[in-house]
Amino acid sequence: MTRLFQAARKALLEVLEGMSQADPARSFPSHWAPESTPCGWACVCLAHDREHAQGLRGMHSEKPRGA
């Protein structure tokens, strides 16, 4: 799982490195809104990832049944 996370982040960084300064504000049609921007997309994805991380932390901190 860690390898998949690292590969996804590496791919994201490669895309970001290829973007101009103006690209993050460029509008495009998205699934969740009529228009979005790469910056807006990143905020949605990072918030979603944070929710998953909180869930994983909760699972990790729970004691196994019968312990």
N, C-alpha and C positions, 0 to 999 in steps of 0.2 A: 504494500500500500504506500509506503514511504517513497518507493521508486516512482510510482505513478504520480504522486504529488510533486515530486522534484522534477519529473519530466514535463508536467503541465506548466509548472512555474518557469522552467527554462524556455519552453516554447513561447510563453507569454512575453518574457523578457526579450526574446529575439524579435518578436513582432514590434514591441515598443521601441526597440533600438532602431528599427527601420522606419519609424514614423517621423514626419516633420513636426515642428512646433505647432503648426496649425491643425494637423490631423486629429488630435484629441477632441477638438470642438466641431469637427465636420459632422453634419447631420446625416442620418440614414434611417430607413424604415426598420422597425424592430418588432419582435413578437409581443412585447408587453406594452408598447405605446406606438402611436402613429409615427413618431420620430424620436430618435435617441441620438446620442453621441458616443464615441468610444469611451469617453470619460464617464458618462452615465452608465454605460454597459459595465465598465469595470467596478463602479460603486455597487451596482446590483449584484454582480458576481462575488465581490469580496464580502458583502453583507451575508450572502447565502453561504459562502464558505465558513464565515464566522459562526453562523447558526449550527452548521455541521460540527465544527470544532467544539462548540459548547456541549452539544449532544454527546460527542465522544468523551469529553472530559467527565461528563456526568456518568456515563457508562463505566469509565475507568475507576471512578471514585466509589461506585456502589460495591458493597460487599457481596460476594457470591452467596447464593442461597445455601442455607445449612451451615454457614461459617460462624 
